[in-house]
């Protein structure tokens, strides 16, 4: 999936490109897709080989969004020679004093290997999820969020990072705390949280109510809202941390089913993309940088520039649907109603 980008710039745009290095990247990209850290017993070659395979398994889950990928027959040969795909690695110390192995795999080589095996990748543009996690116990109700999210908040964020999911924890200001603390039942709590989520502009909302049912048995009720669709389920486990991790896994699975459809990135389509609202050199530079970050664009050709709009000829991997989805995550371009393939550059 190596990107080959073709551009033909007018003299004006060449000059504007110099500004691109100074504009912010607004796309919501996920980092660390090709990195993973696992624990090891020692620094022996045999243990390094085992750790490389374990780390590659975690990377494959990040790249595809699918927890089952490392067990697929098409992926197992890669795991067997994972150490040959390493770009670099390093040993470190775990918080408990143990030894860790941090691996970074070669992006271009691994992408080519996966493409040859027909393993579809989920692009780095991924939707934000705001998570409202409520803990009810003998001491009352506590909310995970704010400046000090606590142990459960750290567990949630660490697991989300392992699944390459961008998550947001709520601010837990006076309005949010009052609304969630006053909720009398699950429906009031979950509806209240979903109502508060609008202020974060996230594509998905995950609400969880966690309580200790008995000694060493924790229960949680989850609700996930994605683009008007609602999913609800319950889980139980021996520890609060364990079922929070399982909840993040369920979130990742649900998002991948919706946004990482293997066929989305399989085909390519030529699209004429028009962008309005480009009024300055900084706007041109910001737009050029943003389009260059989108995984769904494999080739980009500038066709016209005038005072009204910029028009590109784009080869979109996955076609219009994949391109529109990637743009929707970025909050940089907004579709212009009644004008196909036309977007407005947001401030």
N, C-alpha and C positions, 0 to 999 in steps of 0.2 A: 504494500500500500504506500510505497514511496510517492510523495507528492511531486509532480512536475508542474510548475506554475509558469504560464506564459503570459507576458505583459507587453503591450505596446504603449509607451507613454508619449504624450505630447510634451513640448518643452515646458509648458506650465506645470504639468504634473510631475515632471522630473524635479523641478524646483520644490514643489510641495512635498515631495517624498522626504526631503531633508528634515521637514518638521515632524515626520512620523516617529522619530526616535524620542521625541519629547512629550508625546501625548499618552494618556493613560489607556491601558487595555481594559475595556469594559466587559468583555465576554466572561462568562462564569465558567472558567476552565478548572478542571481537577488536575492537580499535580501529583507527582509520585507514582504514576501508573506503572512504571517499570522498576520500582524499588520495593523491597520487602526485607524485614528483619525477623530472624528466627533464633531460637536458643540452640546452642550446641554443647556437647559434652567436652570437647577438646579441639585442638587445631590440626588434628591428623587429616591426611588426604581423604581417607574414607569418610570421615565425619563431614568434611567440607563438601564432598560429593553428595552426601545425603541432605545436607542443609541447602545446597543449591537447588535440588529437586523440590524441597519443601517451599523454599522461597519462590521458585518459579510457579508452583501451584497457586500460591497466594496472588502472584502477579496475573496469572490467567483468569482468576476470579474477578480481579479488578478490571481487566481489559474487556471481558465478555459480559460481566454482570451476572454470570451463571455459576453457582457453587458447584455444579456437576461437571464443569469443563475439565478439571484435572483428572477425572475418572473416565473421560471419553477415550475410546480406542484411538482416535485421531491425535489426541494430545499426549498419550502415554510415551510414545517414542521421544518426544521433546523432553519430557521429564527425565528420561534415562540418560540424556546427554546435556542436562541443564548447565553443567559447569562450562561447557564449550560456548554457551550463549552469554556468559557473563561479560559485562563491560569493565566492571571493577567490583571489589568486595573489601570489607574491612571487619575486624573483630572489635568488640566493645564489651562493656560491663553492664549487666542488667541491674535494676534497682535492688534485687535480692542478692546481688553479688555473683551471680552466674555469668556465663560467657554468652555473648550474642554474635550472630553472623549477619551483617548487613550486605545485601546484594543489590547491584544495579545491572540490569540486563540491557543488551544492545537493542535499542528501539527499532532500528531499521532492519536488522537481521531477524529479530523476532517477528516483526510485522510480516516480513516476507515469508517466513516459515509458516505462520498461521494462515496467511492467504493461500499458500499452496495446499494446505490441508483443508481448506474450506471452512475454517473457523472464523465466524464473523466477529468483528470488534465493535464495542460500544465507544463512540467518540468521547473526547475529553470534555465536550460541552454537555453538562448534566444539570438537571433541575435542582433547585434548592428545595429543601424540606424544612419547615419549622416544626420543632418537636416540643409539645407540652407534656411533660412527664410529672405526674402528681403522686406523691407517696403518702398513704394514709396508714398510720400506726397508732399505738397507744398514746403517744405524745401529741397526736393531732395530725394536721395536714401540712405537708411541706411541698414546695414547688421547686423543681429543678430548673435553674436558670439564673439570670442576673450575673453579677461580677464574680460570684463564688458559687459555681454550680455544684461543688461537692464531689464526693466519690462516685455517685451514680452518673453525674454529668460527665465526669472524666471518662468513665467506662463507656458511655454512649458515644462521646466524641472519638475515642480511640477505636472503637469498633467501626464507626462510620468511616474513619480514615482508612481502615483495613479493607473496607468494601468500596472505597473511592466514591463516597457519597457526600456531597456538600450539605451539611445540616446547620441549622441555626437554633440556638436556644433563646427563649424569650427574655426580654429585658426584666420582666417581673416588677414593673413599676406599680404604683398604687392602684391604677385601674385594673390591671391584669390580676394582681394579687387579690383584690376585693372580689372580682367576678368569679374567680375559681374557688376561693375559700368559702364563698356563700352558696355554691352549688349544692343542692340537696341530694341529687342522685346522679347516676352515670349520664343520663341523657342531658341533664342540665349542665354537667361538667363538660361533656364533649361538645355540645352545641355552643357553649360559651367560649371554649377554646377556639373552635373553628371560626366563630365570629370575630375573635381578637386577632386571628392570623392574618387578616387582610392588610394590616399595617406593615407586614413584612414583605409583601409582594412575592411570596414563594409559590412555586407551582404545586406543591403538595403540603399537606398538614397531617402530622401524626400526633395523636393524643393517646396517652397511656395512664391508667389508674392502677397503682401498684399497692398491694397490702400483704401482710404476713398472715396467711390463713391458719397456720398452726406451726408447731415447732419444726423448723427446717423445711417448711413448705410455703413458698411465695406464689401468689397469683397476680396476674395482670390482665386487664382488659384493654384492648387496643382498638383504635379507629383510625383509618387512613382515608383521607379525602384527596383525590387527584382529579382536577378538571371536572368537577361535578359528580364523579363516581365515588361511592363510599364503600369501603370494605371494613368489616369488623371481625375480630377473632379474640380468643382467650388463650393464655398460656400459663403453665405453672412450672416451678423448678425449685431446686434446693437452695438457691441463693438469689438475691435481688439482682446482683451483677449478671448472673447467668441468663436470667430471662430478659434483662434489658438487651444483652447481646443478641439473644434470639429474636427479639423484636426488631432490632436493626437489620438482622439478616432477612427477616420477612419483608421489611421495607425495601431493602435492596432487590429482593426477588420481584416484588410488585412493580417497582420502577423499571427494572430491566425488561419485564414482560411487556410493559407499555412503550418504552422508549428505545430499547436495544433490540428490536426485532431484527433477526439476522438478515432478512431480505431488504431492510431499509438501506443498507450500504452496499448491496450486491451490484445493482445496475447503475449506469450513469446516464445523464440526460443533459442536453444543452439547454440552458435557460438564459433568457435576456432579462437581466436584473436592473431595474431603474431605481435610483435613489434621489429623492427630493430633499430640500432643506439643507443643502450643502452650500453654505454662504461665505466661507472664508478658507484661507489656506489651512488653518488648524482643523477645520471640518474635513477637508479633503484628506489630510494626513491621518486623522483619527479613523475615517472610514476605511482607508487602504490598510491600515494596521489591523483593524477589526476583521475584515474579510480574510486576511491572510491567516488568522487564527482558526478559522472554521474547518473542522475535519471533513465536512461534507463537500468542500470545494477542492477539486483536484486540478483545475486549470482556471485561470482568470485572465480576461482580455478586455482592456478598456476600449470601448467603442466610441463614445462621444462624451464631451464635457461642454456644458454651456451654463448660462446664468440660472437656469431653471432646475437642471437635474444632471446626474451622472448616470451613464448607461454602460453596464458591463455585459460581456458574453461570458457565461460561466458554464463549466462542466461540473455538474452537481452529482456527486456519488450518492446514489439512492434517489436521485431525481428531485422534483419540487418538494415532495413531502419531507424528505430528509433535510433539505435546505431550509424550509420553513420552520421545521422543528428546532434546528440549531440556532437560527436567528431568534426564535421565540425565547430561548434561554438567555440570550445576551443582554436584553434590555437596552440595546443600542439602536435598533431599527424597529419601527412599528409599521404594520401593513396599512396601505392606503385603501380604504373601502372602495369597492367597485372597480378597482384597477389591478388586474392580475399582474403578479410579479413586480409590483411597485411598492416601495417602502419609503418612509420618511425618517431621516436621521434625527434622533431625539437629542435634546440639549445635553 
